[in-house]
Amino acid sequence: MTVHRKPTFEQIEPLLAQAHRTRGEVAVGEELAQQVMRTIRRDAAQHPASSLLIWAEPLVWRVASVAALVALCFAGSVAVYTKQHAVPVAAVWLEEFDAGSPFPDK
């Protein structure tokens, strides 16, 4: 997605005034419309809009792909572990993280 900066009204006003003055002199047709669109596309291709966060897009995709790979490896290891052991995975984790009673004695 490209970001275009909007020109201010002061920059547009003289162009509109000039176009209004010369509108009777220019023959508007299919050829003019194609020429204008060709010029717009050429100018847009020559001047790409830069963003302050242009470096973040590739970084986000790389981090997302690594996170998906880690999640896939974790899910695969859990699946292999549950097939090898009869005890549910959650029960083993609860024993490891059990810190004692939730209500300490007074």
N, C-alpha and C positions, 0 to 999 in steps of 0.2 A: 504494500500500500504506500502510495506516495503522498507526501504532504505538500500542498501548494500554498504559498503565501499570497494573501489577497492584497492587491494593490490598493492604495488609498484613493479616496474620491478625487483628490486633487490631481492625481495622475490620469484618471479615467476621463475626467470632465473635458479637457482639451481635445482628446481623441473623439469623443462623442460629438462635440461641437463641429469638428472638422468633417466628420462623417455626415452630419446633418446638412452642412453647407454643400457638400459634393454629391449628395444622393441622387440628384437628377442627372449628373454627368456620367455616372457609372452604370453600365448595363449589367443588371443582375440576372444571372442565369446559372445553368448547371455547371458550366466551366468555372465560374467564379467560386461557387460553393466548394467544388473539388480542390481548387487551388488554395483556398483559405484553409481547408481541413489538412491538406498536405503540408502547408506551412506550419500549422499548429503542431502536427505530429513531429515534424523535423525539429522544431524548436524545443519541444518537450524531450526528445531523445538526446539533444545536445546539452541540455541543462538539467540533469537529474537533481531532484530535491534531496538535500542531505538532512539528516535528522541527528539529534544529539544521541539517540539511542540506537543508531544503526549497528553498533557493535553487539547489541544485546540479542538481536534476533538469532544469529547462528549459535550463540551461547545457550539460549533457551532450548533450541532444538537438540543440541548435544547433551545438555543436562537431562532433558526429557527422555532421550533414548537410553542414556545410562541408567536412569531411574527405572525405566521399563525393564531393562535387562536384569537389574538387581532384584526387582519384584518377581520376575519370572524365575530366577534362580532360587529365591526364597520359597516360592510356591512349589517348585519342583522338589526341593529338599524336604519340605513338610510332607509332600505326598509320598516320597520314598520312606521317610521316617515312620509315617503312620502304617505303611504296609509291612514294615519290619517288626514293629512293636505292637503288642496287644493293648497296652495302656494308652488311653487318649492323650493327644499332645497337650491339650489344655491342662490336664491333671498334672503332668510333669512340670509345666511352667508354673503352675500355682504352687507346687511344692518348693520350687527354686526361689520364688519371689515372696513366699510367706514370711511376713515380718512379725508374726505373733497375733495376739488377739486385737481386734479393732477397738475394743473398749478396755483400756487399762484399769487395773484395780485401783481403788482410791486409797 
